[in-house]
Amino acid sequence: MKKRALVMAPLLVLLIAGFVFFDWQQDGDNNAKELTLYGNVEIREVQLTMNASEHIAEILVQEGDRVQKGQLLATLHTELLEAQLTEAQALLEAQQQVVSRLKAGSRQQEIAKANAEYLAAKSEAKTARDTAKRLQKLRPKKLASADEVEIAQAKADAATAHAEAIRQVWLLVVEGPRKEDIALAEAMLKAKQAAVRLAQQHLQDAKLLSPSNGVIRNRILEQGDMVTPQSAILTLALVDPVWVRAYLPETELGKVAAGFNAEIISDSFPDKRYQGWVGYISPTAEFTPKNVQTSELRTRLVYSVRIYACNNENELRLGMPVTVKIPLKQHIDSATSNRCNADQ
């Protein structure tokens, strides 16, 4: 009985040790402190063009030049656009004078002139009526014919009507322009102002300004080439943001969240660590792309993940293969506080 106990004791120890080792190994797999992903650096590129159709006058940058937002990159010939702007400004000034004249109303000299014309017409009408009355008195005495009386009366009526017309003109001059005429003139003034702004915008469109900080990647057209709104002149590679596109295995999906801190390592600078953070995790799964380096089976489902990188020295380049280290069990509140200086 004692011999059997002595034999079973070592077996029991080995069994307990094996169970502890297996349990430790399982806990090690489930409690990994860091996740390693592999991917490539990506950036955005912009095809720069102009909203105009004209020949290129000058391109001020070369391939590889770093440019700042708002920097002048190229210009078009502007002779025709400048002439159109000058014409629009002249028409605007003329319409401004029209509006000013209407709002000022009639001058005192114009009112006096209209009044004098009315008095003259009124006097002529009175003379014509008096003549017609005298001839009517002479008609019974056969000192004036019927035709003469009729003609004199017609002239008197015409003179009276003419005097009334002159009177109405005088009243209009006193009253001044109609409010509808002023409104029409003001509406035309707004149209002229819009025409000037349009001409100024066309002139501004003849300048190509950088929409963001970046690097000129390609000169597509050259000086003298014809540009249309559909033809690109330059290709601009944006330096911010820079991110790594990697793929997260389905089994690791629950361990990573947007906002987690990350470290990025490149073969070009193996001793340098670039700070980054998880900015986006795709809501849909896909099969592992063939170009992804992973020890998992190719048929496993993965989720596209975007890790934004701090690239202040412009060392991470488009297409560069990198390794991403993501510490697990982070708190998102603390993780999101660590960002590049440019983003703070």
Buried (B, 14 or more C-beta within 10 A) or exposed (E): EEEEEEEEEEEEEEEEEEEEEEEEEEEEEEEEEEBBBBBBBBBBBBEBBBEBEBEBBEBEBEEEBEBEEEBEBBBBBBEEBBEBBEEBBEBBEEBBEBBEEBEEBBEEEBBEBBBEBBBEBBEBBBEBBEBBBEBBEBBEEEEBEEEBBEBBBEBBBEBBEBBBEBBEBBEEBEEBBEEEEBEBBBEBBEEBBEBBEEBBEBBEBBBBBBBBBBBBBBBBBEEEEEBEEEBBBBBBBBBBBBBBBBBBBEEBBEBBEBBBBBBBBBEEBEEEEBBBBBBEBEEEEEEBEEEBEBEBEEEBBBBBBBBBBBBEEEBBBBEBBBBBBBBEEBEEEEBBEEBBEEEE
